């Protein structure tokens, strides 16, 4: 069986080097790289996914400058389909963060300073979950860390009734709450731990949340996710263009161009009833 590619993320160099040494002892894994900050880790995971050589497991510090560990997880859940999100083992020197991860049933955490045996136990458990394909367990735990809902009964034979699609989005602003009718939405993009609604009047509205959570509440006959960071209103499509590499770009009626991700092409094709 192919080795599991692992990414190490910690803003302290000694911590990164120790994790690398421990991982290099295990023939079941390959160290894909070491990152010193959250934004660097996100870029590495995106690049690996694009190259079809995905990172399957991440050892990640919680407290880092700019984008912390929980921020990285939020962005991953925003951008990727559940099966593409790597398993996360949090590494932290703070009991409060460890307790938060433990209470939320995160995949695992290592509290610094940790011993070699504790590290090996966490790695063995992660490899076992990854190899049996227990992605529902992994993703449910990651969602739990962030307090976002996930359907943990997705494998049950009895289908769960889909809630009635939203007909308006509640936007909380300073000292007021606005109601945005969904038919005024042209497209939605992921922006960090926020989603940005672009509307017919040319305005943009930010709301804290994950694109994957919003996607499940919108009318799938009107909206379709065409990229890990973009959902579009089908009625707002002007035309589709194909670039020199054979990739598609959607041109919206407001002049915006949105690239179609390779993994989302079939979704758009199904909505349009036309081959791409």
Secondary structure as UniProt FT lines:
FT   STRAND          4..9
FT   HELIX           13..24
FT   TURN            27..28
FT   STRAND          29..35
FT   HELIX           38..50
FT   TURN            51..52
FT   STRAND          57..61
FT   HELIX           69..79
FT   HELIX           82..84
FT   STRAND          87..92
FT   HELIX           95..103
FT   TURN            104..105
FT   STRAND          108..111
FT   HELIX           116..131
FT   TURN            132..133
FT   HELIX           135..146
FT   TURN            152..155
FT   STRAND          168..173
FT   TURN            174..175
FT   STRAND          176..181
FT   HELIX           182..184
FT   STRAND          185..191
FT   TURN            192..193
FT   STRAND          194..199
FT   TURN            200..201
FT   STRAND          204..208
FT   HELIX           211..215
FT   TURN            216..217
FT   TURN            220..222
FT   STRAND          223..227
FT   TURN            228..229
FT   STRAND          230..233
FT   HELIX           234..236
FT   STRAND          237..242
FT   TURN            244..245
FT   STRAND          248..252
FT   TURN            253..254
FT   STRAND          257..259
FT   HELIX           262..264
FT   HELIX           265..272
//
